[in-house]
Amino acid sequence: MSKEYEFAGDAMDRINKLSSGYLLPPDACNSYMVAFKLLKQFEDDLHIHVHLENNIVYPRALLLK
């Protein structure tokens, strides 16, 4: 899982940087706004998912051994 999380995190970091932190251009259309909003939400959700799995689920699973 670590490699998948690293790959996804690196990809989202790159998208974030390329989009200047999801900064909309002044002439952005609705589709552009929705796309950036969803990308930001996905990145936030990914960070939460990785945190929960790495810091809560995995350590508890180790205790079940």
PDB file of N, H, CA, C and O in Angstrom:
ATOM      1  N   MET A   1       0.810  -1.201   0.000  1.00  0.00           N
ATOM      2  CA  MET A   1       0.000   0.000   0.000  1.00  0.00           C
ATOM      3  C   MET A   1       0.850   1.261   0.000  1.00  0.00           C
ATOM      4  O   MET A   1       0.473   2.279  -0.580  1.00  0.00           O
ATOM      5  N   SER A   2       1.975   1.183   0.642  1.00  0.00           N
ATOM      6  H   SER A   2       2.282   0.356   1.113  1.00  0.00           H
ATOM      7  CA  SER A   2       2.817   2.386   0.754  1.00  0.00           C
ATOM      8  C   SER A   2       3.191   2.946  -0.610  1.00  0.00           C
ATOM      9  O   SER A   2       3.171   4.160  -0.813  1.00  0.00           O
ATOM     10  N   LYS A   3       3.529   2.073  -1.535  1.00  0.00           N
ATOM     11  H   LYS A   3       3.545   1.087  -1.370  1.00  0.00           H
ATOM     12  CA  LYS A   3       3.930   2.528  -2.871  1.00  0.00           C
ATOM     13  C   LYS A   3       2.758   3.178  -3.601  1.00  0.00           C
ATOM     14  O   LYS A   3       2.939   4.172  -4.304  1.00  0.00           O
ATOM     15  N   GLU A   4       1.553   2.619  -3.438  1.00  0.00           N
ATOM     16  H   GLU A   4       1.405   1.811  -2.867  1.00  0.00           H
ATOM     17  CA  GLU A   4       0.372   3.202  -4.070  1.00  0.00           C
ATOM     18  C   GLU A   4       0.077   4.584  -3.494  1.00  0.00           C
ATOM     19  O   GLU A   4      -0.240   5.523  -4.226  1.00  0.00           O
ATOM     20  N   TYR A   5       0.188   4.692  -2.162  1.00  0.00           N
ATOM     21  H   TYR A   5       0.445   3.930  -1.568  1.00  0.00           H
ATOM     22  CA  TYR A   5      -0.057   5.987  -1.530  1.00  0.00           C
ATOM     23  C   TYR A   5       0.983   7.016  -1.959  1.00  0.00           C
ATOM     24  O   TYR A   5       0.660   8.180  -2.197  1.00  0.00           O
ATOM     25  N   GLU A   6       2.209   6.582  -2.051  1.00  0.00           N
ATOM     26  H   GLU A   6       2.471   5.637  -1.857  1.00  0.00           H
ATOM     27  CA  GLU A   6       3.273   7.490  -2.487  1.00  0.00           C
ATOM     28  C   GLU A   6       3.030   7.952  -3.921  1.00  0.00           C
ATOM     29  O   GLU A   6       3.174   9.135  -4.230  1.00  0.00           O
ATOM     30  N   PHE A   7       2.662   7.016  -4.793  1.00  0.00           N
ATOM     31  H   PHE A   7       2.545   6.055  -4.542  1.00  0.00           H
ATOM     32  CA  PHE A   7       2.382   7.363  -6.185  1.00  0.00           C
ATOM     33  C   PHE A   7       1.215   8.349  -6.276  1.00  0.00           C
ATOM     34  O   PHE A   7       1.305   9.359  -6.974  1.00  0.00           O
ATOM     35  N   ALA A   8       0.123   8.054  -5.569  1.00  0.00           N
ATOM     36  H   ALA A   8       0.050   7.234  -5.002  1.00  0.00           H
ATOM     37  CA  ALA A   8      -1.056   8.925  -5.607  1.00  0.00           C
ATOM     38  C   ALA A   8      -0.738  10.292  -5.003  1.00  0.00           C
ATOM     39  O   ALA A   8      -1.155  11.322  -5.534  1.00  0.00           O
ATOM     40  N   GLY A   9      -0.005  10.299  -3.899  1.00  0.00           N
ATOM     41  H   GLY A   9       0.333   9.463  -3.468  1.00  0.00           H
ATOM     42  CA  GLY A   9       0.367  11.565  -3.274  1.00  0.00           C
ATOM     43  C   GLY A   9       1.251  12.412  -4.171  1.00  0.00           C
ATOM     44  O   GLY A   9       1.059  13.624  -4.275  1.00  0.00           O
ATOM     45  N   ASP A  10       2.215  11.780  -4.817  1.00  0.00           N
ATOM     46  H   ASP A  10       2.371  10.796  -4.733  1.00  0.00           H
ATOM     47  CA  ASP A  10       3.087  12.501  -5.749  1.00  0.00           C
ATOM     48  C   ASP A  10       2.298  13.061  -6.924  1.00  0.00           C
ATOM     49  O   ASP A  10       2.536  14.187  -7.360  1.00  0.00           O
ATOM     50  N   ALA A  11       1.357  12.271  -7.434  1.00  0.00           N
ATOM     51  H   ALA A  11       1.164  11.356  -7.080  1.00  0.00           H
ATOM     52  CA  ALA A  11       0.529  12.730  -8.558  1.00  0.00           C
ATOM     53  C   ALA A  11      -0.316  13.931  -8.144  1.00  0.00           C
ATOM     54  O   ALA A  11      -0.418  14.909  -8.884  1.00  0.00           O
ATOM     55  N   MET A  12      -0.919  13.856  -6.962  1.00  0.00           N
ATOM     56  H   MET A  12      -0.836  13.061  -6.360  1.00  0.00           H
ATOM     57  CA  MET A  12      -1.751  14.975  -6.502  1.00  0.00           C
ATOM     58  C   MET A  12      -0.897  16.209  -6.201  1.00  0.00           C
ATOM     59  O   MET A  12      -1.330  17.332  -6.462  1.00  0.00           O
ATOM     60  N   ASP A  13       0.299  16.021  -5.661  1.00  0.00           N
ATOM     61  H   ASP A  13       0.651  15.110  -5.449  1.00  0.00           H
ATOM     62  CA  ASP A  13       1.206  17.152  -5.438  1.00  0.00           C
ATOM     63  C   ASP A  13       1.540  17.841  -6.760  1.00  0.00           C
ATOM     64  O   ASP A  13       1.574  19.068  -6.847  1.00  0.00           O
ATOM     65  N   ARG A  14       1.782  17.040  -7.769  1.00  0.00           N
ATOM     66  H   ARG A  14       1.755  16.043  -7.699  1.00  0.00           H
ATOM     67  CA  ARG A  14       2.108  17.602  -9.097  1.00  0.00           C
ATOM     68  C   ARG A  14       0.923  18.365  -9.663  1.00  0.00           C
ATOM     69  O   ARG A  14       1.089  19.465 -10.190  1.00  0.00           O
ATOM     70  N   ILE A  15      -0.266  17.798  -9.559  1.00  0.00           N
ATOM     71  H   ILE A  15      -0.401  16.904  -9.130  1.00  0.00           H
ATOM     72  CA  ILE A  15      -1.472  18.478 -10.050  1.00  0.00           C
ATOM     73  C   ILE A  15      -1.676  19.780  -9.286  1.00  0.00           C
ATOM     74  O   ILE A  15      -2.013  20.807  -9.875  1.00  0.00           O
ATOM     75  N   ASN A  16      -1.469  19.731  -7.966  1.00  0.00           N
ATOM     76  H   ASN A  16      -1.195  18.897  -7.487  1.00  0.00           H
ATOM     77  CA  ASN A  16      -1.618  20.925  -7.146  1.00  0.00           C
ATOM     78  C   ASN A  16      -0.642  22.017  -7.596  1.00  0.00           C
ATOM     79  O   ASN A  16      -1.027  23.177  -7.741  1.00  0.00           O
ATOM     80  N   LYS A  17       0.602  21.646  -7.813  1.00  0.00           N
ATOM     81  H   LYS A  17       0.915  20.703  -7.695  1.00  0.00           H
ATOM     82  CA  LYS A  17       1.606  22.623  -8.238  1.00  0.00           C
ATOM     83  C   LYS A  17       1.314  23.160  -9.636  1.00  0.00           C
ATOM     84  O   LYS A  17       1.427  24.362  -9.877  1.00  0.00           O
ATOM     85  N   LEU A  18       0.939  22.274 -10.556  1.00  0.00           N
ATOM     86  H   LEU A  18       0.847  21.298 -10.360  1.00  0.00           H
ATOM     87  CA  LEU A  18       0.656  22.705 -11.924  1.00  0.00           C
ATOM     88  C   LEU A  18      -0.550  23.642 -11.992  1.00  0.00           C
ATOM     89  O   LEU A  18      -0.640  24.492 -12.878  1.00  0.00           O
ATOM     90  N   SER A  19      -1.468  23.477 -11.054  1.00  0.00           N
ATOM     91  H   SER A  19      -1.395  22.786 -10.334  1.00  0.00           H
ATOM     92  CA  SER A  19      -2.667  24.321 -11.048  1.00  0.00           C
ATOM     93  C   SER A  19      -2.528  25.506 -10.088  1.00  0.00           C
ATOM     94  O   SER A  19      -3.502  26.210  -9.819  1.00  0.00           O
ATOM     95  N   SER A  20      -1.325  25.721  -9.578  1.00  0.00           N
ATOM     96  H   SER A  20      -0.534  25.150  -9.796  1.00  0.00           H
ATOM     97  CA  SER A  20      -1.060  26.806  -8.614  1.00  0.00           C
ATOM     98  C   SER A  20      -1.995  26.725  -7.410  1.00  0.00           C
ATOM     99  O   SER A  20      -2.578  27.722  -6.985  1.00  0.00           O
ATOM    100  N   GLY A  21      -2.118  25.525  -6.878  1.00  0.00           N
ATOM    101  H   GLY A  21      -1.644  24.715  -7.223  1.00  0.00           H
ATOM    102  CA  GLY A  21      -2.975  25.343  -5.710  1.00  0.00           C
ATOM    103  C   GLY A  21      -4.449  25.421  -6.054  1.00  0.00           C
ATOM    104  O   GLY A  21      -5.259  25.888  -5.253  1.00  0.00           O
ATOM    105  N   TYR A  22      -4.796  24.961  -7.249  1.00  0.00           N
ATOM    106  H   TYR A  22      -4.138  24.581  -7.900  1.00  0.00           H
ATOM    107  CA  TYR A  22      -6.169  24.971  -7.745  1.00  0.00           C
ATOM    108  C   TYR A  22      -6.711  26.398  -7.882  1.00  0.00           C
ATOM    109  O   TYR A  22      -7.896  26.654  -7.665  1.00  0.00           O
ATOM    110  N   LEU A  23      -5.833  27.296  -8.239  1.00  0.00           N
ATOM    111  H   LEU A  23      -4.871  27.088  -8.415  1.00  0.00           H
ATOM    112  CA  LEU A  23      -6.209  28.694  -8.442  1.00  0.00           C
ATOM    113  C   LEU A  23      -6.898  28.832  -9.800  1.00  0.00           C
ATOM    114  O   LEU A  23      -6.333  28.493 -10.840  1.00  0.00           O
ATOM    115  N   LEU A  24      -8.111  29.330  -9.762  1.00  0.00           N
ATOM    116  H   LEU A  24      -8.570  29.606  -8.917  1.00  0.00           H
ATOM    117  CA  LEU A  24      -8.883  29.483 -10.997  1.00  0.00           C
ATOM    118  C   LEU A  24      -8.457  30.737 -11.750  1.00  0.00           C
ATOM    119  O   LEU A  24      -8.229  31.784 -11.143  1.00  0.00           O
ATOM    120  N   PRO A  25      -8.349  30.631 -13.070  1.00  0.00           N
ATOM    121  CA  PRO A  25      -8.090  31.836 -13.853  1.00  0.00           C
ATOM    122  C   PRO A  25      -9.340  32.716 -13.828  1.00  0.00           C
ATOM    123  O   PRO A  25     -10.441  32.216 -13.598  1.00  0.00           O
ATOM    124  N   PRO A  26      -9.182  34.009 -14.061  1.00  0.00           N
ATOM    125  CA  PRO A  26     -10.325  34.923 -13.998  1.00  0.00           C
ATOM    126  C   PRO A  26     -11.465  34.551 -14.963  1.00  0.00           C
ATOM    127  O   PRO A  26     -12.631  34.825 -14.680  1.00  0.00           O
ATOM    128  N   ASP A  27     -11.133  33.941 -16.076  1.00  0.00           N
ATOM    129  H   ASP A  27     -10.186  33.718 -16.306  1.00  0.00           H
ATOM    130  CA  ASP A  27     -12.154  33.621 -17.073  1.00  0.00           C
ATOM    131  C   ASP A  27     -12.589  32.152 -17.027  1.00  0.00           C
ATOM    132  O   ASP A  27     -13.056  31.610 -18.029  1.00  0.00           O
ATOM    133  N   ALA A  28     -12.436  31.514 -15.873  1.00  0.00           N
ATOM    134  H   ALA A  28     -12.057  31.954 -15.059  1.00  0.00           H
ATOM    135  CA  ALA A  28     -12.760  30.090 -15.749  1.00  0.00           C
ATOM    136  C   ALA A  28     -14.258  29.855 -15.943  1.00  0.00           C
ATOM    137  O   ALA A  28     -15.095  30.565 -15.385  1.00  0.00           O
ATOM    138  N   CYS A  29     -14.570  28.842 -16.746  1.00  0.00           N
ATOM    139  H   CYS A  29     -13.890  28.265 -17.199  1.00  0.00           H
ATOM    140  CA  CYS A  29     -15.969  28.468 -16.959  1.00  0.00           C
ATOM    141  C   CYS A  29     -16.426  27.560 -15.817  1.00  0.00           C
ATOM    142  O   CYS A  29     -15.619  27.143 -14.986  1.00  0.00           O
ATOM    143  N   ASN A  30     -17.709  27.262 -15.783  1.00  0.00           N
ATOM    144  H   ASN A  30     -18.364  27.601 -16.459  1.00  0.00           H
ATOM    145  CA  ASN A  30     -18.258  26.417 -14.712  1.00  0.00           C
ATOM    146  C   ASN A  30     -17.612  25.042 -14.676  1.00  0.00           C
ATOM    147  O   ASN A  30     -17.348  24.514 -13.596  1.00  0.00           O
ATOM    148  N   SER A  31     -17.354  24.456 -15.837  1.00  0.00           N
ATOM    149  H   SER A  31     -17.569  24.885 -16.714  1.00  0.00           H
ATOM    150  CA  SER A  31     -16.727  23.129 -15.879  1.00  0.00           C
ATOM    151  C   SER A  31     -15.341  23.166 -15.244  1.00  0.00           C
ATOM    152  O   SER A  31     -14.963  22.256 -14.506  1.00  0.00           O
ATOM    153  N   TYR A  32     -14.599  24.211 -15.533  1.00  0.00           N
ATOM    154  H   TYR A  32     -14.906  24.950 -16.133  1.00  0.00           H
ATOM    155  CA  TYR A  32     -13.261  24.398 -14.962  1.00  0.00           C
ATOM    156  C   TYR A  32     -13.364  24.512 -13.437  1.00  0.00           C
ATOM    157  O   TYR A  32     -12.588  23.898 -12.706  1.00  0.00           O
ATOM    158  N   MET A  33     -14.338  25.311 -12.967  1.00  0.00           N
ATOM    159  H   MET A  33     -14.969  25.811 -13.561  1.00  0.00           H
ATOM    160  CA  MET A  33     -14.521  25.500 -11.525  1.00  0.00           C
ATOM    161  C   MET A  33     -14.876  24.190 -10.840  1.00  0.00           C
ATOM    162  O   MET A  33     -14.343  23.881  -9.774  1.00  0.00           O
ATOM    163  N   VAL A  34     -15.770  23.421 -11.443  1.00  0.00           N
ATOM    164  H   VAL A  34     -16.203  23.673 -12.308  1.00  0.00           H
ATOM    165  CA  VAL A  34     -16.169  22.138 -10.863  1.00  0.00           C
ATOM    166  C   VAL A  34     -14.986  21.174 -10.844  1.00  0.00           C
ATOM    167  O   VAL A  34     -14.763  20.479  -9.853  1.00  0.00           O
ATOM    168  N   ALA A  35     -14.242  21.135 -11.924  1.00  0.00           N
ATOM    169  H   ALA A  35     -14.423  21.701 -12.729  1.00  0.00           H
ATOM    170  CA  ALA A  35     -13.085  20.231 -11.999  1.00  0.00           C
ATOM    171  C   ALA A  35     -12.070  20.546 -10.903  1.00  0.00           C
ATOM    172  O   ALA A  35     -11.583  19.635 -10.233  1.00  0.00           O
ATOM    173  N   PHE A  36     -11.749  21.813 -10.717  1.00  0.00           N
ATOM    174  H   PHE A  36     -12.145  22.553 -11.261  1.00  0.00           H
ATOM    175  CA  PHE A  36     -10.782  22.192  -9.687  1.00  0.00           C
ATOM    176  C   PHE A  36     -11.329  21.912  -8.293  1.00  0.00           C
ATOM    177  O   PHE A  36     -10.592  21.461  -7.416  1.00  0.00           O
ATOM    178  N   LYS A  37     -12.611  22.176  -8.084  1.00  0.00           N
ATOM    179  H   LYS A  37     -13.210  22.543  -8.796  1.00  0.00           H
ATOM    180  CA  LYS A  37     -13.219  21.903  -6.779  1.00  0.00           C
ATOM    181  C   LYS A  37     -13.150  20.414  -6.467  1.00  0.00           C
ATOM    182  O   LYS A  37     -12.809  20.029  -5.348  1.00  0.00           O
ATOM    183  N   LEU A  38     -13.469  19.580  -7.440  1.00  0.00           N
ATOM    184  H   LEU A  38     -13.746  19.892  -8.349  1.00  0.00           H
ATOM    185  CA  LEU A  38     -13.435  18.132  -7.228  1.00  0.00           C
ATOM    186  C   LEU A  38     -12.008  17.613  -7.039  1.00  0.00           C
ATOM    187  O   LEU A  38     -11.782  16.707  -6.238  1.00  0.00           O
ATOM    188  N   LEU A  39     -11.056  18.175  -7.762  1.00  0.00           N
ATOM    189  H   LEU A  39     -11.239  18.912  -8.413  1.00  0.00           H
ATOM    190  CA  LEU A  39      -9.655  17.786  -7.561  1.00  0.00           C
ATOM    191  C   LEU A  39      -9.199  18.120  -6.144  1.00  0.00           C
ATOM    192  O   LEU A  39      -8.528  17.313  -5.501  1.00  0.00           O
ATOM    193  N   LYS A  40      -9.556  19.297  -5.659  1.00  0.00           N
ATOM    194  H   LYS A  40     -10.100  19.953  -6.182  1.00  0.00           H
ATOM    195  CA  LYS A  40      -9.191  19.714  -4.303  1.00  0.00           C
ATOM    196  C   LYS A  40      -9.842  18.792  -3.275  1.00  0.00           C
ATOM    197  O   LYS A  40      -9.194  18.368  -2.319  1.00  0.00           O
ATOM    198  N   GLN A  41     -11.117  18.482  -3.472  1.00  0.00           N
ATOM    199  H   GLN A  41     -11.644  18.826  -4.249  1.00  0.00           H
ATOM    200  CA  GLN A  41     -11.809  17.579  -2.551  1.00  0.00           C
ATOM    201  C   GLN A  41     -11.163  16.191  -2.555  1.00  0.00           C
ATOM    202  O   GLN A  41     -11.000  15.570  -1.505  1.00  0.00           O
ATOM    203  N   PHE A  42     -10.799  15.716  -3.746  1.00  0.00           N
ATOM    204  H   PHE A  42     -10.931  16.222  -4.599  1.00  0.00           H
ATOM    205  CA  PHE A  42     -10.150  14.414  -3.852  1.00  0.00           C
ATOM    206  C   PHE A  42      -8.820  14.416  -3.108  1.00  0.00           C
ATOM    207  O   PHE A  42      -8.513  13.475  -2.377  1.00  0.00           O
ATOM    208  N   GLU A  43      -8.036  15.464  -3.292  1.00  0.00           N
ATOM    209  H   GLU A  43      -8.285  16.229  -3.886  1.00  0.00           H
ATOM    210  CA  GLU A  43      -6.744  15.546  -2.603  1.00  0.00           C
ATOM    211  C   GLU A  43      -6.945  15.552  -1.086  1.00  0.00           C
ATOM    212  O   GLU A  43      -6.244  14.845  -0.363  1.00  0.00           O
ATOM    213  N   ASP A  44      -7.893  16.342  -0.612  1.00  0.00           N
ATOM    214  H   ASP A  44      -8.463  16.916  -1.200  1.00  0.00           H
ATOM    215  CA  ASP A  44      -8.171  16.384   0.826  1.00  0.00           C
ATOM    216  C   ASP A  44      -8.612  15.018   1.338  1.00  0.00           C
ATOM    217  O   ASP A  44      -8.139  14.560   2.379  1.00  0.00           O
ATOM    218  N   ASP A  45      -9.515  14.367   0.610  1.00  0.00           N
ATOM    219  H   ASP A  45      -9.899  14.739  -0.235  1.00  0.00           H
ATOM    220  CA  ASP A  45      -9.992  13.036   1.005  1.00  0.00           C
ATOM    221  C   ASP A  45      -8.860  12.010   0.997  1.00  0.00           C
ATOM    222  O   ASP A  45      -8.797  11.145   1.871  1.00  0.00           O
ATOM    223  N   LEU A  46      -7.976  12.105   0.022  1.00  0.00           N
ATOM    224  H   LEU A  46      -8.027  12.807  -0.688  1.00  0.00           H
ATOM    225  CA  LEU A  46      -6.843  11.182  -0.056  1.00  0.00           C
ATOM    226  C   LEU A  46      -5.949  11.327   1.167  1.00  0.00           C
ATOM    227  O   LEU A  46      -5.519  10.329   1.745  1.00  0.00           O
ATOM    228  N   HIS A  47      -5.667  12.567   1.565  1.00  0.00           N
ATOM    229  H   HIS A  47      -6.016  13.377   1.095  1.00  0.00           H
ATOM    230  CA  HIS A  47      -4.832  12.798   2.751  1.00  0.00           C
ATOM    231  C   HIS A  47      -5.494  12.214   4.004  1.00  0.00           C
ATOM    232  O   HIS A  47      -4.824  11.601   4.836  1.00  0.00           O
ATOM    233  N   ILE A  48      -6.795  12.404   4.131  1.00  0.00           N
ATOM    234  H   ILE A  48      -7.339  12.902   3.455  1.00  0.00           H
ATOM    235  CA  ILE A  48      -7.514  11.866   5.287  1.00  0.00           C
ATOM    236  C   ILE A  48      -7.479  10.339   5.264  1.00  0.00           C
ATOM    237  O   ILE A  48      -7.227   9.707   6.290  1.00  0.00           O
ATOM    238  N   HIS A  49      -7.725   9.758   4.117  1.00  0.00           N
ATOM    239  H   HIS A  49      -7.930  10.271   3.284  1.00  0.00           H
ATOM    240  CA  HIS A  49      -7.717   8.295   3.982  1.00  0.00           C
ATOM    241  C   HIS A  49      -6.358   7.711   4.373  1.00  0.00           C
ATOM    242  O   HIS A  49      -6.286   6.758   5.149  1.00  0.00           O
ATOM    243  N   VAL A  50      -5.302   8.276   3.843  1.00  0.00           N
ATOM    244  H   VAL A  50      -5.359   9.050   3.213  1.00  0.00           H
ATOM    245  CA  VAL A  50      -3.960   7.771   4.136  1.00  0.00           C
ATOM    246  C   VAL A  50      -3.648   7.930   5.625  1.00  0.00           C
ATOM    247  O   VAL A  50      -3.093   7.024   6.245  1.00  0.00           O
ATOM    248  N   HIS A  51      -4.003   9.069   6.190  1.00  0.00           N
ATOM    249  H   HIS A  51      -4.454   9.805   5.686  1.00  0.00           H
ATOM    250  CA  HIS A  51      -3.774   9.291   7.621  1.00  0.00           C
ATOM    251  C   HIS A  51      -4.507   8.245   8.462  1.00  0.00           C
ATOM    252  O   HIS A  51      -3.923   7.627   9.351  1.00  0.00           O
ATOM    253  N   LEU A  52      -5.793   8.057   8.166  1.00  0.00           N
ATOM    254  H   LEU A  52      -6.268   8.559   7.443  1.00  0.00           H
ATOM    255  CA  LEU A  52      -6.568   7.092   8.948  1.00  0.00           C
ATOM    256  C   LEU A  52      -6.009   5.683   8.832  1.00  0.00           C
ATOM    257  O   LEU A  52      -5.897   4.965   9.826  1.00  0.00           O
ATOM    258  N   GLU A  53      -5.663   5.299   7.626  1.00  0.00           N
ATOM    259  H   GLU A  53      -5.754   5.882   6.819  1.00  0.00           H
ATOM    260  CA  GLU A  53      -5.160   3.941   7.440  1.00  0.00           C
ATOM    261  C   GLU A  53      -3.791   3.753   8.085  1.00  0.00           C
ATOM    262  O   GLU A  53      -3.552   2.748   8.755  1.00  0.00           O
ATOM    263  N   ASN A  54      -2.894   4.716   7.885  1.00  0.00           N
ATOM    264  H   ASN A  54      -3.089   5.532   7.341  1.00  0.00           H
ATOM    265  CA  ASN A  54      -1.535   4.588   8.424  1.00  0.00           C
ATOM    266  C   ASN A  54      -1.470   4.754   9.937  1.00  0.00           C
ATOM    267  O   ASN A  54      -0.671   4.089  10.596  1.00  0.00           O
ATOM    268  N   ASN A  55      -2.296   5.629  10.492  1.00  0.00           N
ATOM    269  H   ASN A  55      -2.945   6.169   9.956  1.00  0.00           H
ATOM    270  CA  ASN A  55      -2.160   5.979  11.904  1.00  0.00           C
ATOM    271  C   ASN A  55      -3.214   5.368  12.818  1.00  0.00           C
ATOM    272  O   ASN A  55      -3.066   5.400  14.039  1.00  0.00           O
ATOM    273  N   ILE A  56      -4.269   4.816  12.243  1.00  0.00           N
ATOM    274  H   ILE A  56      -4.389   4.790  11.251  1.00  0.00           H
ATOM    275  CA  ILE A  56      -5.313   4.231  13.078  1.00  0.00           C
ATOM    276  C   ILE A  56      -5.552   2.766  12.721  1.00  0.00           C
ATOM    277  O   ILE A  56      -5.405   1.888  13.572  1.00  0.00           O
ATOM    278  N   VAL A  57      -5.915   2.502  11.480  1.00  0.00           N
ATOM    279  H   VAL A  57      -6.035   3.215  10.790  1.00  0.00           H
ATOM    280  CA  VAL A  57      -6.277   1.136  11.093  1.00  0.00           C
ATOM    281  C   VAL A  57      -5.083   0.193  11.168  1.00  0.00           C
ATOM    282  O   VAL A  57      -5.174  -0.864  11.793  1.00  0.00           O
ATOM    283  N   TYR A  58      -3.979   0.550  10.551  1.00  0.00           N
ATOM    284  H   TYR A  58      -3.904   1.408  10.044  1.00  0.00           H
ATOM    285  CA  TYR A  58      -2.815  -0.346  10.514  1.00  0.00           C
ATOM    286  C   TYR A  58      -2.276  -0.640  11.913  1.00  0.00           C
ATOM    287  O   TYR A  58      -2.050  -1.807  12.234  1.00  0.00           O
ATOM    288  N   PRO A  59      -2.058   0.378  12.766  1.00  0.00           N
ATOM    289  CA  PRO A  59      -1.560   0.064  14.113  1.00  0.00           C
ATOM    290  C   PRO A  59      -2.520  -0.840  14.902  1.00  0.00           C
ATOM    291  O   PRO A  59      -2.080  -1.706  15.658  1.00  0.00           O
ATOM    292  N   ARG A  60      -3.822  -0.637  14.723  1.00  0.00           N
ATOM    293  H   ARG A  60      -4.180   0.067  14.109  1.00  0.00           H
ATOM    294  CA  ARG A  60      -4.782  -1.499  15.427  1.00  0.00           C
ATOM    295  C   ARG A  60      -4.750  -2.921  14.871  1.00  0.00           C
ATOM    296  O   ARG A  60      -4.887  -3.890  15.618  1.00  0.00           O
ATOM    297  N   ALA A  61      -4.570  -3.037  13.579  1.00  0.00           N
ATOM    298  H   ALA A  61      -4.458  -2.250  12.972  1.00  0.00           H
ATOM    299  CA  ALA A  61      -4.480  -4.378  12.978  1.00  0.00           C
ATOM    300  C   ALA A  61      -3.277  -5.131  13.513  1.00  0.00           C
ATOM    301  O   ALA A  61      -3.342  -6.344  13.713  1.00  0.00           O
ATOM    302  N   LEU A  62      -2.186  -4.429  13.745  1.00  0.00           N
ATOM    303  H   LEU A  62      -2.134  -3.444  13.583  1.00  0.00           H
ATOM    304  CA  LEU A  62      -0.988  -5.080  14.302  1.00  0.00           C
ATOM    305  C   LEU A  62      -1.251  -5.630  15.704  1.00  0.00           C
ATOM    306  O   LEU A  62      -0.655  -6.632  16.100  1.00  0.00           O
ATOM    307  N   LEU A  63      -2.126  -4.990  16.440  1.00  0.00           N
ATOM    308  H   LEU A  63      -2.610  -4.176  16.118  1.00  0.00           H
ATOM    309  CA  LEU A  63      -2.444  -5.446  17.795  1.00  0.00           C
ATOM    310  C   LEU A  63      -3.262  -6.736  17.793  1.00  0.00           C
ATOM    311  O   LEU A  63      -3.331  -7.426  18.810  1.00  0.00           O
ATOM    312  N   LEU A  64      -3.874  -7.062  16.670  1.00  0.00           N
ATOM    313  H   LEU A  64      -3.818  -6.502  15.844  1.00  0.00           H
ATOM    314  CA  LEU A  64      -4.704  -8.263  16.578  1.00  0.00           C
ATOM    315  C   LEU A  64      -3.914  -9.547  16.438  1.00  0.00           C
ATOM    316  O   LEU A  64      -4.472 -10.638  16.550  1.00  0.00           O
ATOM    317  N   LYS A  65      -2.627  -9.427  16.195  1.00  0.00           N
ATOM    318  H   LYS A  65      -2.174  -8.540  16.104  1.00  0.00           H
ATOM    319  CA  LYS A  65      -1.786 -10.615  15.972  1.00  0.00           C
ATOM    320  C   LYS A  65      -1.700 -11.480  17.192  1.00  0.00           C
ATOM    321  O   LYS A  65      -1.033 -12.514  17.169  1.00  0.00           O
TER     322      LYS A  65
END
